[in-house]
Amino acid sequence: MRDPADLPALLQSFFTTRLMTQRKVSPHTIASYRDTFRLLLQFAQKRLHKAPSQLGLDNLDASLVGAFLEDLENRRHNGARSRNLRLTAIRSFFRYASLEAPAHSGIIQRVLAIPNQRQRRALVGFLTRPEIEALLAAPNRTTWLGRRDHAFLLTAVQTGLRLSEMTGLRHEDVSLGAGAHVRCRGKGRKERCTPLAKPTVAVLKSWMREQGREDSKMLFPSRRGGPLSADGVQHLMARHVAQARKHCASLRKKRVSPHVLRHAAAMELLQGGVDRAVIALWLGHESVETTQIYLDADLALKEQALAKTNPLKGAPQRFQPDDELLAFLKQL
């Protein structure tokens, strides 16, 4: 019978039994948790001078986990969000360990008590309508790659699908008849359908006709016919954003990532008067509160609210500098 505190066996059981069999988490979650523990075990190996296969649960105490999180910030320059995501994976494992190795509950509880780091909540970046139009005009549609990229960008900015949802689309996921829509599986393995606008339908019809419709085919394939990688999408985005910046000056001040297209879709819906609850359903958010970030970022809606108020009256006053001696004392 294995030792409940045998870390290698416990960690393998966590991935195969807990995550894959019992919880059936997505491949993205598996990959994220895997990378976290690879980093943690490598850090522990350097710090304790023990091979990962020789480590016990007791070796991963709160002080080591805390030092690992500090190392992520200081040496790898991870932000608070990345640090907290790593901690989420570690907590998940230790909650599982609390059931499998209850004799080590003291160490486990101290690790579980490590708090998340407060993080700065910046306004979401999104594209305005002129910026979207400049980006969609950037691909050279006389080439196969240009037509693929144009169809990809238009679908992404109209549907608001996540990057992984976009790159996973196949022909069978697209319905272009009455009630045209795309079907995808998002976070938490939840399926949802997103309607397609007429211009998007027209572009996709032409694109799929060129490819030759076949259910198992990727909708937006790489040159080799497989799914586009995240790096591949980043590359095509960078190329077309650089071209669009030549014709749209405001894009030069913005960092445009694939996720910004999702934000742009949400802002288009919000500015069109769509209710927050509908936007949350459209984007596949767990909670309506997640959609609050778009309200926070929309200055136009706030300006409309200001226009409905009766502003307070104030009068400008001429500036009078302080006495030189008082100014000196004020600066001390």
KOLSE-238789 format. One record per residue (C-alpha): residue number from 1; x, y, z. Coordinates in Angstrom, 1 decimal, m for minus. Layout:
<nodes>
    i       X       Y       Z
  NUM       X       Y       Z
...
</nodes>
This chain:
<nodes>
    i       X       Y       Z
    1     0.0     0.0     0.0
    2     1.4     3.4    m1.0
    3     2.2     6.1     1.5
    4    m0.5     8.7     1.3
    5     2.2    11.4     1.5
    6     4.0    10.0    m1.5
    7     4.1    13.1    m3.7
    8     4.7    11.5    m7.1
    9     1.8     9.0    m6.7
   10    m0.5    11.7    m5.2
   11     0.2    14.1    m8.0
   12    m0.3    11.5   m10.7
   13    m3.6    10.5    m9.0
   14    m4.6    14.1    m8.9
   15    m4.2    14.5   m12.6
   16    m5.6    11.2   m13.8
   17    m8.3    10.4   m11.2
   18    m9.4    13.8    m9.9
   19    m9.0    16.1   m12.9
   20    m9.4    13.8   m15.9
   21   m11.8    11.1   m14.7
   22   m13.9    12.7   m11.9
   23   m14.0    16.3   m12.9
   24   m13.4    15.9   m16.6
   25   m11.7    19.2   m16.9
   26   m10.8    20.7   m20.3
   27    m7.4    20.1   m21.9
   28    m6.6    23.8   m21.4
   29    m7.0    23.3   m17.6
   30    m4.9    20.2   m17.6
   31    m2.2    22.1   m19.5
   32    m2.3    25.1   m17.2
   33    m2.1    22.9   m14.0
   34     0.7    20.8   m15.6
   35     2.8    23.8   m16.3
   36     2.3    25.1   m12.8
   37     3.6    21.9   m11.2
   38     6.5    21.6   m13.6
   39     7.6    25.0   m12.5
   40     7.0    24.2    m8.8
   41     8.9    20.9    m8.9
   42    11.8    22.5   m10.7
   43    11.9    25.2    m8.1
   44    11.7    22.7    m5.3
   45    14.5    20.6    m6.9
   46    16.9    23.6    m6.9
   47    16.0    24.8    m3.4
   48    16.0    21.4    m1.7
   49    18.5    19.6    m3.9
   50    16.2    16.6    m4.3
   51    14.9    15.1    m7.5
   52    11.1    15.7    m8.0
   53    10.5    11.9    m7.8
   54    12.1    11.9    m4.3
   55    10.0    14.7    m2.9
   56     7.3    14.1    m0.3
   57     4.2    16.1     0.5
   58     5.9    17.5     3.5
   59     8.5    19.2     1.3
   60     5.9    21.3    m0.4
   61     5.1    23.3     2.8
   62     3.8    26.9     2.9
   63     7.2    28.4     3.1
   64     8.4    26.7    m0.1
   65     5.1    27.5    m1.9
   66     5.4    31.1    m0.8
   67     9.0    31.3    m2.0
   68     7.9    29.8    m5.3
   69     5.2    32.5    m5.8
   70     7.8    35.2    m5.0
   71    10.2    33.7    m7.5
   72     7.4    33.9   m10.2
   73     7.2    37.6    m9.6
   74    10.8    38.4    m9.1
   75    12.7    36.1   m11.5
   76    10.0    35.3   m14.1
   77     8.4    38.8   m13.8
   78     4.9    37.3   m13.6
   79     2.1    39.7   m12.8
   80    m0.5    39.3   m10.0
   81    m3.0    37.5   m12.3
   82    m0.5    34.9   m13.4
   83     0.7    34.4    m9.9
   84    m2.9    33.9    m8.7
   85    m3.6    31.4   m11.5
   86    m0.6    29.3   m10.4
   87    m1.8    29.4    m6.8
   88    m5.3    28.3    m7.9
   89    m3.7    25.1    m9.4
   90    m1.7    24.5    m6.2
   91    m4.8    24.9    m4.0
   92    m6.7    22.5    m6.1
   93    m4.1    19.8    m5.6
   94    m3.9    20.5    m1.8
   95    m7.6    20.2    m1.4
   96    m7.4    16.8    m3.1
   97    m4.4    16.0    m0.8
   98    m6.5    16.9     2.3
   99    m8.8    14.0     1.4
  100    m6.1    11.5     0.5
  101    m3.6    12.4     3.3
  102    m5.6    13.7     6.2
  103    m2.6    13.1     8.6
  104    m0.8    16.0     6.9
  105    m3.7    18.4     7.3
  106    m1.6    20.9     9.2
  107     0.8    21.5     6.3
  108    m2.1    21.4     3.8
  109    m4.2    24.0     5.7
  110    m1.2    26.4     5.9
  111    m0.8    26.1     2.1
  112    m4.5    26.6     1.5
  113    m4.4    29.7     3.7
  114    m1.9    31.5     1.3
  115    m4.0    34.5     0.0
  116    m4.4    35.7    m3.5
  117    m2.5    38.9    m4.4
  118    m4.5    42.0    m5.0
  119    m4.3    42.9    m8.6
  120    m4.7    46.2   m10.5
  121    m7.9    46.1   m12.5
  122    m7.3    48.0   m15.7
  123   m10.0    49.0   m18.1
  124   m10.5    46.5   m20.9
  125    m9.0    47.4   m24.3
  126   m11.4    47.4   m27.3
  127   m11.6    48.6   m30.8
  128   m13.9    51.4   m32.1
  129   m15.9    50.9   m35.3
  130   m13.4    52.8   m37.5
  131   m10.5    50.7   m36.0
  132   m12.5    47.5   m36.7
  133   m13.1    48.5   m40.3
  134    m9.4    49.3   m40.8
  135    m8.4    45.9   m39.4
  136   m10.8    44.0   m41.6
  137    m9.6    45.9   m44.7
  138    m5.9    45.0   m44.0
  139    m5.8    41.4   m45.3
  140    m5.0    41.0   m49.0
  141    m8.1    39.1   m50.2
  142    m6.5    38.3   m53.6
  143    m4.6    35.5   m51.8
  144    m5.7    32.4   m50.0
  145    m4.1    33.5   m46.7
  146    m5.7    36.9   m47.0
  147    m9.2    35.5   m47.5
  148    m8.7    33.1   m44.6
  149    m7.5    35.9   m42.3
  150   m10.3    38.3   m43.3
  151   m12.9    35.5   m42.6
  152   m11.2    34.8   m39.3
  153   m11.1    38.4   m38.1
  154   m14.7    39.1   m39.2
  155   m16.0    36.0   m37.5
  156   m14.0    36.8   m34.3
  157   m15.1    40.4   m34.0
  158   m18.7    39.7   m34.7
  159   m19.2    36.6   m32.5
  160   m16.8    37.4   m29.7
  161   m15.6    33.8   m29.5
  162   m12.5    33.1   m27.4
  163    m9.2    32.3   m29.2
  164    m9.4    28.6   m28.4
  165   m13.1    28.5   m29.5
  166   m12.2    30.2   m32.9
  167    m9.3    27.9   m33.7
  168   m11.3    24.8   m32.8
  169   m14.2    25.5   m35.2
  170   m14.9    22.9   m37.9
  171   m17.2    23.1   m40.9
  172   m19.8    21.0   m39.0
  173   m20.0    23.8   m36.3
  174   m21.3    26.3   m38.8
  175   m24.9    26.6   m40.0
  176   m25.4    29.1   m42.7
  177   m29.1    28.5   m43.5
  178   m32.1    30.1   m41.7
  179   m31.0    31.1   m38.2
  180   m27.3    31.1   m39.2
  181   m25.0    30.5   m36.2
  182   m21.8    28.9   m35.0
  183   m21.7    26.3   m32.3
  184   m18.7    26.0   m30.0
  185   m17.7    24.4   m26.7
  186   m16.3    27.0   m24.3
  187   m15.1    27.1   m20.7
  188   m16.4    24.4   m18.5
  189   m17.2    22.3   m21.6
  190   m20.4    24.4   m22.0
  191   m21.8    24.4   m25.5
  192   m23.4    27.6   m26.9
  193   m24.6    28.9   m30.2
  194   m23.8    32.4   m31.4
  195   m25.8    33.9   m34.3
  196   m24.1    35.2   m37.4
  197   m24.8    38.5   m39.1
  198   m25.6    38.6   m42.8
  199   m22.2    40.0   m43.9
  200   m20.4    37.3   m41.9
  201   m22.7    34.6   m43.4
  202   m21.8    35.8   m46.9
  203   m18.0    35.8   m46.2
  204   m18.2    32.3   m44.6
  205   m20.2    30.9   m47.5
  206   m17.7    32.1   m50.0
  207   m14.8    30.9   m47.8
  208   m16.2    27.4   m47.2
  209   m17.2    27.0   m50.9
  210   m13.5    27.7   m51.8
  211   m12.3    25.1   m49.3
  212   m14.8    22.5   m50.2
  213   m17.4    21.8   m47.5
  214   m16.5    18.8   m45.3
  215   m17.7    18.5   m41.8
  216   m14.4    17.4   m40.3
  217   m12.4    20.2   m41.9
  218   m11.0    23.0   m39.8
  219   m12.9    26.2   m40.6
  220    m9.7    28.3   m40.4
  221    m6.9    25.9   m41.2
  222    m3.2    26.5   m41.1
  223    m1.2    26.1   m44.4
  224    m0.9    22.4   m43.6
  225    m4.6    21.9   m43.0
  226    m4.5    21.6   m39.2
  227    m5.9    24.0   m36.6
  228    m4.3    27.4   m36.3
  229    m2.0    27.6   m33.2
  230    m2.2    30.5   m30.7
  231     1.2    31.7   m32.0
  232    m0.1    31.5   m35.6
  233    m3.1    33.8   m34.7
  234    m0.8    36.2   m32.8
  235     1.4    36.4   m35.9
  236    m1.4    37.0   m38.4
  237    m2.9    39.6   m36.0
  238     0.4    41.5   m35.7
  239     0.8    41.5   m39.5
  240    m2.6    42.9   m40.2
  241    m2.6    45.4   m37.2
  242     0.7    46.8   m38.6
  243    m1.0    47.3   m42.0
  244    m4.2    48.8   m40.4
  245    m2.1    51.3   m38.4
  246    m1.0    53.0   m41.7
  247    m4.6    54.0   m42.3
  248    m6.0    54.4   m38.8
  249    m3.8    56.6   m36.5
  250    m5.7    55.6   m33.3
  251    m4.6    52.0   m33.6
  252    m1.0    53.1   m33.2
  253    m1.7    53.7   m29.5
  254    m3.4    50.4   m28.9
  255    m2.1    46.9   m28.2
  256    m4.4    44.6   m30.2
  257    m4.5    41.0   m29.2
  258    m7.0    38.3   m30.3
  259    m8.8    38.8   m27.0
  260    m9.3    42.5   m27.8
  261   m11.5    41.3   m30.7
  262   m13.7    39.6   m28.1
  263   m13.9    42.9   m26.1
  264   m14.8    44.8   m29.3
  265   m17.7    42.4   m30.0
  266   m19.0    43.0   m26.4
  267   m18.7    46.7   m26.7
  268   m20.6    46.7   m30.1
  269   m23.4    44.8   m28.3
  270   m23.4    47.1   m25.3
  271   m23.4    50.3   m27.4
  272   m26.2    48.8   m29.5
  273   m28.4    48.7   m26.3
  274   m28.2    45.0   m25.6
  275   m28.9    44.0   m22.0
  276   m26.0    42.9   m19.9
  277   m27.6    39.5   m19.2
  278   m27.8    38.8   m23.0
  279   m24.2    39.9   m23.5
  280   m23.1    37.5   m20.7
  281   m25.0    34.7   m22.5
  282   m23.5    35.7   m25.8
  283   m20.0    35.6   m24.5
  284   m20.4    32.5   m22.4
  285   m19.7    34.2   m19.1
  286   m20.5    32.4   m15.9
  287   m21.9    35.5   m14.2
  288   m23.6    38.7   m15.4
  289   m21.2    40.6   m13.1
  290   m18.3    39.6   m15.4
  291   m19.9    41.8   m18.1
  292   m19.6    44.8   m15.8
  293   m16.0    45.4   m17.1
  294   m17.5    46.6   m20.4
  295   m19.7    49.2   m18.6
  296   m16.7    50.4   m16.8
  297   m14.7    50.9   m20.0
  298   m17.5    52.6   m22.1
  299   m16.9    56.3   m21.8
  300   m19.7    57.1   m24.3
  301   m22.3    55.6   m22.0
  302   m21.0    57.7   m19.1
  303   m21.1    60.8   m21.3
  304   m24.7    60.1   m22.1
  305   m25.4    59.8   m18.4
  306   m23.7    63.1   m17.7
  307   m25.7    64.8   m20.4
  308   m28.9    63.9   m18.5
  309   m27.8    65.5   m15.3
  310   m28.0    69.1   m14.2
  311   m24.4    70.1   m13.7
  312   m23.2    72.0   m10.7
  313   m22.2    75.6   m11.3
  314   m18.7    76.7   m10.5
  315   m16.7    79.8   m11.2
  316   m13.0    79.9   m12.2
  317   m10.7    81.9    m9.9
  318    m7.4    83.5   m10.7
  319    m4.4    81.6    m9.2
  320    m2.6    83.5    m6.4
  321     0.8    82.1    m5.6
  322     1.7    81.5    m1.9
  323     4.1    83.8     0.0
  324     7.7    82.7    m0.8
  325     8.4    81.9     2.9
  326     5.1    79.9     3.2
  327     5.9    78.1    m0.1
  328     9.3    77.1     1.2
  329     7.8    75.7     4.5
  330     5.1    73.9     2.5
  331     7.7    72.0     0.5
  332     9.6    70.7     3.6
</nodes>
